[in-house]
């Protein structure tokens, strides 16, 4: 493999709003073992839906090469996503390759948790630092509604236990909250994990993609949920761990741990966003709500050297002006644009 082009942090590109590129989310698989209505509704993504073929996805060496170029442009945190990343055979091997890249400070994984128990120890051994598990409710019926009829909370809890035992702690839980669907089970989720090395984070239901039938009336604002939690277990704010952290963090006043709120709809945080996203077929997206991206697979497979690929990435970031969540109302008033689906772009 050709040497990675390295750039000094002082020369790292800033987008048009002065934001650096610090985090790269890498989707390694467009398939998933769930059909969550807010992401991959099964009436669209059924048995006849055509997902990418293996040759269309980036290989592990291709992912590692591109990740190295992003690191050279200032990225320090890598997160593997999907779809469901653990459906990709040999994923711990990729984790090891990414963790070995110079200047990478953190390699993390987002997963449904169903397969986590089988792989937690090997993932940790290969250099995975942290894991985030999607868990929308502990109520079995509500869970199946939110997962599209697949899986059960018990499976996810087993995966979380395995991650903790392997040393992948603190484990973070992402819970997408929809009014009238699972909001009434939020406090039970907190109660289950208080006092453990698990951080529950509540995510406002977002209009990612165009197929999840988003309705703002089903959004539960974080402030409303925070008030309900605070009334039960008093909270105190915790300072952000780094610039661009998406979750507002709170600790339980009695020492019972920490929770977080991700408020893309009611309290947009576009101004501090440092995330780039690489799809499983090698397209660079500069926003979760992107309508288009930059194809890196074609020049990579055509023989472009590292300098040329790094220049493409750098140019895309310099041109970035994304702030969708801040202008959501204007976009919707003008007519919804086609947006890339979340399962494909890597949440």
BELGI-V517058 format. One record per helix or strand of 3 or more residues. SS is the DSSP state (H for helix, E for strand). FROM is the first residue (numbers start at 1). LEN is the number of residues. If there is no record, write none. Layout:
SS/FROM/LEN ; SS/FROM/LEN
This chain:
H/9/3 ; E/23/5 ; H/60/13 ; E/77/5 ; H/85/3 ; H/91/9 ; E/106/6 ; H/116/10 ; E/130/5 ; H/140/8 ; H/153/14 ; E/171/8 ; H/183/11 ; E/198/7 ; H/216/3 ; H/222/11 ; E/235/4 ; E/248/5 ; E/258/5 ; H/270/3 ; E/275/4 ; E/283/3 ; H/297/5 ; H/306/13 ; H/324/3 ; H/328/7 ; H/342/4
